[in-house]
Amino acid sequence: MSEKLMIQNAAKYFENVNNRFEVFNDINLQVEPGEFLALLGPSGCGKSTLLNLIAGLENLSQGSIYLGSNQITAPGPDRGVVFQEPALMPWLTVLDNIVFAIKKQYETEGKDCTKNQLKQVALSYLQMVHLSKFKDHYPHKLSGGMKQRVAIARALAMDPKLLLMDEPFGALDEQTRMVLQKELIKVWEKTQKTVIFVTHNIREAIYLADRVVLMGINPGRVIDIFPVDIERPRTSSNERFTKLEEEITDDLSSEIYKVMKEEMGDEYQKNPN
Ligand SMILES: Nc1ncnc2c1ncn2[C@@H]1O[C@H](COP(=O)(O)OP(=O)(O)OP(=O)(O)O)[C@@H](O)[C@H]1O
């Protein structure tokens, strides 16, 4: 069962002996159970940092993050993460990559399960991403898109409440990316997981999400939240899709322009002539 995610006054600073870099200082966001949320914004605005904080891979400098009534302070089985690099174990078959992950989780939770039962669970998730025929293949035999589907199946097989995805299709070609977007929506509809999906791609965000959170930089912050009230499956030729794309592009361009102006300003001061 999914639970509400609450990010309250979240601040993150990276510090060393000489200086302190503030990524963001006051992010507030709520994600409803079963919602598909996209995080969009210019490079460096803190999308991955925010995702890592939710995953528990980083610690907050200030504020709090709750999933249901549990405060997030460390990684946990209630959150599955899919990164741009699928990070499969090359010495294990596709099926065993998933079995390995579930087994580890069951052991941590003290659950008993036969090898055969584990394989059945793993296989059911491979079927969901249409890869059951490749269960005995090793990762190096798979395309980038197939590897990423295994990574998604592996994350889902742990049955997390929240699926965190950091540009999972960022390294794939456009065609494969579109196929996986479609598949992801089907899997999301079937599993009803809450998904937080980081992307640079405006179309991808609108195609997938219930809401698009647009973040800004210097300081990192939420600029705007766009509800995507368009029936699925969505097509980019839909009039409302195009209008929303224009709106988000305008806001994002202003933000990027602002950053460029700041950067060029520095350059100008260094080279006044
Ligand atoms: N471990 C770290 N130590 C110091 N600075 C960091 C660390 N991790 C991230 N940063 C800085 O925090 C800022 C936000 O980084 P982050 O990767 O979250 O941005 P992003 O929006 O995901 O960017 P991109 O879209 O390029 O992946 C960047 O300026 C980055 O250099």
The ligand as a Tripos MOL2 file, in Angstrom:
@<TRIPOS>MOLECULE
LIG
   31    33     1     0     0
SMALL
NO_CHARGES

@<TRIPOS>ATOM
      1 N1         28.4210   15.1830   -2.9320 N.pl3     1 LIG1
      2 C1         28.4070   16.4480   -3.3270 C.ar      1 LIG1
      3 N2         29.3320   17.3310   -2.8870 N.ar      1 LIG1
      4 C2         29.3200   18.6260   -3.2630 C.ar      1 LIG1
      5 N3         28.4260   19.1520   -4.1330 N.ar      1 LIG1
      6 C3         27.4970   18.3150   -4.6320 C.ar      1 LIG1
      7 C4         27.4210   16.9170   -4.2650 C.ar      1 LIG1
      8 N4         26.3760   16.3530   -4.9290 N.ar      1 LIG1
      9 C5         25.8220   17.3350   -5.6690 C.ar      1 LIG1
     10 N5         26.4820   18.4960   -5.4960 N.ar      1 LIG1
     11 C6         26.1800   19.7890   -6.1230 C.3       1 LIG1
     12 O1         24.8210   20.0740   -5.8310 O.3       1 LIG1
     13 C7         24.2040   20.7000   -6.9600 C.3       1 LIG1
     14 C8         22.9730   19.9180   -7.3380 C.3       1 LIG1
     15 O2         23.3760   18.6880   -7.9030 O.3       1 LIG1
     16 P1         22.3400   17.6530   -8.4580 P.3       1 LIG1
     17 O3         23.1020   16.5230   -9.0600 O.co2     1 LIG1
     18 O4         21.3590   17.3250   -7.4100 O.co2     1 LIG1
     19 O5         21.6100   18.5050   -9.5900 O.3       1 LIG1
     20 P2         20.6510   18.0120  -10.7530 P.3       1 LIG1
     21 O6         19.5530   19.0040  -10.8440 O.co2     1 LIG1
     22 O7         20.2660   16.5930  -10.5270 O.co2     1 LIG1
     23 O8         21.6190   18.1310  -11.9950 O.3       1 LIG1
     24 P3         21.6700   17.2660  -13.3430 P.3       1 LIG1
     25 O9         20.3780   17.4960  -14.0200 O.co2     1 LIG1
     26 O10        22.8370   17.8290  -14.0870 O.co2     1 LIG1
     27 O11        21.8750   15.8310  -12.9300 O.co2     1 LIG1
     28 C9         25.2590   20.7550   -8.0620 C.3       1 LIG1
     29 O12        25.8400   22.0410   -8.0530 O.3       1 LIG1
     30 C10        26.2540   19.7180   -7.6440 C.3       1 LIG1
     31 O13        27.5490   20.0370   -8.0880 O.3       1 LIG1
@<TRIPOS>BOND
     1     1     2 1
     2     2     3 ar
     3     2     7 ar
     4     3     4 ar
     5     4     5 ar
     6     5     6 ar
     7     6     7 ar
     8     6    10 ar
     9     7     8 ar
    10     8     9 ar
    11     9    10 ar
    12    10    11 1
    13    11    12 1
    14    11    30 1
    15    12    13 1
    16    13    14 1
    17    13    28 1
    18    14    15 1
    19    15    16 1
    20    16    17 2
    21    16    18 1
    22    16    19 1
    23    19    20 1
    24    20    21 2
    25    20    22 1
    26    20    23 1
    27    23    24 1
    28    24    25 2
    29    24    26 1
    30    24    27 1
    31    28    29 1
    32    28    30 1
    33    30    31 1
@<TRIPOS>SUBSTRUCTURE
     1 LIG1         1 GROUP 0 **** ****
